[in-house]
Amino acid sequence: MGKKWVQVLALLAVLTLIAAACTQEDTEAFDLGVTEEPCPDGNPDNGCIYLGVISDLSDGPFAALAIPAVAGLQEFWNTVNAAGGVDGFDVAITAENTVDAHYNPTQHVEGYVEIEPNILMLAQSLGTPQTQAALPQYIEDNMVAVPATWWSGWAFPETDGNGLVLETGINYCLEGMNDVDFVVSQLGTDITYGIVGFPGDFGGDAAAGVVHAAGVNGLGDPAFQLVQVPLSAGGDVSEAVSQILANSPDVVFITTGPLELAQTMGGVFGAGGQAMFVGTHPSWNPGLVAQEALLPALKAAYFQSGFIPTWFGESAGHDAARAAAEAIEQSPNEWFLNGWASQYPVKALIEKAIGNGDLTRSGMATAVRQLDDVSFEGMLPNVSYVGNPNDVVPRQSIINRVDETAPGGTVTVTGMFSGPTAEAYDFSAPCFVP
């Protein structure tokens, strides 16, 4: 081969490399929260995507739930990274990008401002008032956030930052409807009921679903509907206990934290009262089975609703989550599963953004509105974030009962189901607006 042809081929090789580099740059555009350098302890040939967490990790009303949930989402990414990462990137949630906001909206916003320059998106944003307080900043920053909150408003673009809030599972409102349908299937319609719940969307959204389903089933109005201030914010359960004892309802639908549930049931049953208690999923913590004095009441009268099958659910996702939990000696906990499951849409979102060639925050915000048929490896039904909320919102939940011998402290009564009230509900707006 002549020298001239060698020079030509060398030039063509250089041009090919330049073209390839340009293509890679076009398809892997990124800015804040993404680096070409590996994650700490990451795969040496991968870049790094940094996610943030703003949660309740010490003394707030949901710390007992949030701590295992954060462990679940962290182990999800550790497992993904161990398998090679996501399209040339590992995903890291570091201590520097994790905020304990104590379930306080002001501290939530302040913590967000601190970690915002370092992250691509939020793997967890705990609390509806907290997330709503930060939402204007999320919108300004194109910050996609996974809520540890199940407000019905997250399904609608006008109340979730045009898709920036990436929710998973049934909302409190539809969960409340399923709870009522379950109770009617067990006790019939000749019953009375009361409602106890935290202020804001958590209690209000669930109560809206309960009241709607009660009307559909002919139960009439609640005997009482109380707002329970969290114990961590200076509340006490005396009014709830008094109302339950005075009205003797057949059923109490309760939407609080685990401590409020324990003290309310303890006060009622300790005074000789009786009632079935049905709690939305954040009301339960496996640690409650260790309260020996309360355990008989929990076993006899408490039912917990939730949005995901219990610890021994049969799915590839459950298998992977259990294996990861065992590797770090995490005791069985539904909230570990919840945290794990919440990251499947995040992984799908990152893959979509990379496929679009735009791993920037604005690219992530665009990709959210393209997410369709997201798989949870069988832990939950596939879900779409595209289309009319009435057509795509999840409507399945589960009812569990207490069994202190079971991993996580509960076993299912119903399996995953969608009651007739939730199935028929026209979900055209949030059930409750704080």
Buried (B, 14 or more C-beta within 10 A) or exposed (E): EEEEEEEEEEEEEEEEEEEEEEEEEEBBBBEBBBBEEBBEEBBEEBBBBBBBBBBBBEEBBBBBBBBBBBBBBBBBBBBBBEEEBBBBBBBBBBEEBBBBBBBBBEBBBBBBEEBBEBBBBBBBBBBBBBBBBBBEEBBEBBBBBBBBBBBBBBBBEEBBBEBBBBBBBBBBBBBBBBBBBBBBBBEEEEBBBBBBBBBBBBBBBBBBBBBBBBEBBEBEEBBBBBBBBBBBEEBEBEBBBBBBBEBEBBBBBBBBBBBBBBBBBBBBBEEEBBBBBBBBBBBBBBBBBEEEEBBEBBEEBBBBBBBBBBBEBEBEBBBBBBEBBEEEEBEBBBBBBBBBBBBBBBBBBBBBBBEBBBBBBEBBBBBBBBBBEBBBBBBBEEBEBEEEBEEBBBBBBBBBBBBBEBBBBBBBBBEBBBBBBBBEBEBEBBBBEB
